[in-house]
């Protein structure tokens, strides 16, 4: 009885305990791993309205959530070819600020049905074209007055030269300045925005070309008189001019190295091993500081009222730009150096 009972229980132990398997039966079957379910992509619907009239201009269906504003502009351009991406301003509010091209749709404060407002920026032109045009003009205009081409002064002065060496020095300094600007535009500057409104080229050229003609007329005039303190004043002015020109170029190189090619990244500019960049310790826009110094030197060198007025107007405009960039730095970077001023150390 005990032996029979023991034999009857052995197969169960083998099956349950894993000691042996019942003949003719297979082992425990392996479970197939469950397939991972893919997350469903929630597409966006994008509606673009006219910022002025609120009329619907475009409706984009099934826009991917990681689409950028730049890509949305390209989609909008397909339905409205007259408005190429550089001409478009896309906003969340009709009177709000333009969104950046790199802004991602799903990171904006919008629902899956997003409404944007469009504003036409007008015909655009590249920054490089604008800079080359507005800088080439003063260079050529000044040389016309320097060589005293006909119809500028009295006929007896046509193609004559000044007897004062400061006039020739001023021509070299003025030409050097604008040749430097042209070369920097072509080989140094990296622009965060590719274009600007076409109308700006007329405004900028009027400013630069007009002042160049006004200054050149008096500096190269046959009745021009040299600075009151003579050679000492001229030499001091030349040193200041050249020092600030080198400093301005050094700052442009430092700013260029902050931004990789094709990138729009912004970083805090800091001094480098170049001593001319140490001004970054005190001001946010030392390129404007050096530019101001250059024109102060040119004013001192020529002792010419139109040059002084040009320097004053330029200082006011550069101060506006510097304050705007300084505020932008403070807003974007929490660890931005507090000691810095926009353009003039400790003052402005």
Buried (B, 14 or more C-beta within 10 A) or exposed (E): EEEEEEEEEEEEEEBEEEEEEEEEEEEEEEEEEEEEEEEEEEBBBBBBBBBEEEEEBBEBEEBBEEBBBBBBBBBBBEEBEEBBBBBBBBBBEBEEEBBEBEBBBBEBEBEEEBBBBBBBBEEBBBBBBBBBBBBBBBBEBBBBBBBBEEEBBEEEBEEEEBEBEBBBBBBEBBBBBBEBBBEBBEEBBBBEEEBBBBEBBEEBBEBBBBBBBBBBBBBBBEEBEBBEEEEEBBEBBBEBBBBBBBBBBBBBBBBBEBBEEEEEEEEBBEBBEEEBBBBBEBBBBBBBBBBBBBBBBBBBBBBBEBBBBBBEEBBEEBBEBBBEBBEEBBEEEEEBBEEBBBBBBEEE
